[in-house]
Each structure stands twice: as structure tokens, then as C-alpha cells.
Amino acid sequence: MRTFALAALALALIACQSTADATARLSGAIDRMGATSARLDMRAVAQAQGSVALGGSFDHTIRAVGELVPPDRLHLMLEGAGRVQEMVIVGRQMWVDAGDGMRLADKVPLGPLTRPTAPLDFVRGPGTPEFAGLGLARGALTYRVRIDLNARELQARMRNDQPVDPDSTGSVEVEIGLFDGLIHRQTFEVKAPADPFSGTGLRTLRTTYTIEYWDHGRRLEVREPK
């Protein structure tokens, strides 16, 4: 009976959503996540689409599992990032393990992931949040918010040294816990045209970052490597 009551409440919420509601929920969720530790699982998928002669498309996936401890600590174990197996960011310093132990580094192995709060920075920025229905993330009922992005809005979310093609488009989708107001899943997608003069036959480049959060508020530690 309780499950039915919760479902009925969720359905009632659908009927009265607006851009203002989505904006308020997203803003509140970002603020709460900025002060809430959590475990995370991120998949970064880069896909290049080309001609049939080239095989159609090519995919590469990087997976990262670790802990986010706001405001300034992030630890990730990596798969598919070349030699990089582990990464720790504390404040403005970053260490990576490329098979020979943790060392200070200045090169970022995961695109715009330059700061401990970069996963949340994907969500912040210009654009119009819209209610996108209800969802389910790791068993939690979620309120989904979507923001469609033009090139200017994409650039606001990327590193300064990562120029965005003016014909690029993208989107952010955030799943906010319906009862805890925290982010449980987010997806950041970028679609860019390939260089027509590269001679590769590729037409479009698509990169998708999907991050799931759980164990919100649990006591987690991320320390500087010794």
C-alpha cells in the first residue's frame, strides 16, 4: 500500500511541473551535492561515426570508479585510460598512477575532468532546465531534468583549452532523487562534426559522460598519496 501511495504521489507531481520547478530542483540538488560525499561510477564513451567503407563507427570507453569528497577531493580507479590506472585530485594538485606508482601530474587523462567538482560542473552553466519525466537510478525514484545545449553553452562546461566547434550541440540530463533531492545519475553528451578535410571519412564525433552516485553522505576519505 505504501508503494502504491508513493507512486500516486509521483504521478501527481508530473502534472504540475514547469521550467521554474525543474530549475529550482536542479539548483537545490547541485548545492546539496556540493556538500555531500558520495561514491561514483563514471563511463566516458567516445564514438566516431563514419562511412560504411570505414566500418560505420568506432567506440572507446573509459570507466572510472571512486569517491567524491567535496569541496576539493576526488579519487578514481580507471579502466581503458591507456596506462593510467588511478587518479587522485586534492585541491589544485593531481596524482596519477601509470603503472609505476602515484606521481604528480599536469596532464588530465579524462577530458574536462580537471577539478574534484568537475562532475558537478558538467551540470552547472547556461541553458534552460526542463522536466523530462521520472526515472529510476540504483533503485531510487528520480525526477529527471534535461538541458539542451548549443555550442556556447557547451563551451561554458569545457576546459578553457578545449575549444568547441560552433556547429556542436549537446545535452545534460540529471536524475534527482525524488525524496532526498540529491543527484543519483547525470549524463553529459557532446556531438561535434568531424574535420571534413581530415581524410578519415568520419562525419561526427560523439562523447558521452554518464555518472552514477550512491552512498550519499557516507564518511569517505581521499588523501594525498604518500
Number of C-alpha atoms within 10 A of each C-alpha: 6 7 8 9 10 13 13 11 11 16 13 11 14 14 8 8 14 13 13 13 15 21 18 12 22 26 14 16 21 19 14 15 23 16 12 18 24 23 20 22 17 21 18 22 16 17 17 19 19 18 12 9 7 12 9 13 15 13 11 12 15 17 19 22 18 19 24 27 24 17 16 16 23 27 26 22 18 22 16 13 18 10 14 17 19 21 25 25 25 20 15 10 16 24 21 26 18 15 10 10 11 19 15 14 13 11 11 14 17 15 11 17 16 19 20 24 20 16 21 18 16 21 22 15 14 16 17 14 24 20 21 17 15 18 17 16 17 11 8 16 20 25 26 25 24 24 23 17 20 18 18 16 18 26 19 15 19 18 14 10 7 11 11 20 16 13 11 19 20 19 20 23 21 26 28 28 22 20 11 14 19 23 28 29 24 24 21 22 21 20 19 19 17 18 14 11 8 8 7 12 17 20 16 17 19 19 19 19 21 20 22 19 22 19 14 18 13 12 10 13 12 17 11 14 15 5
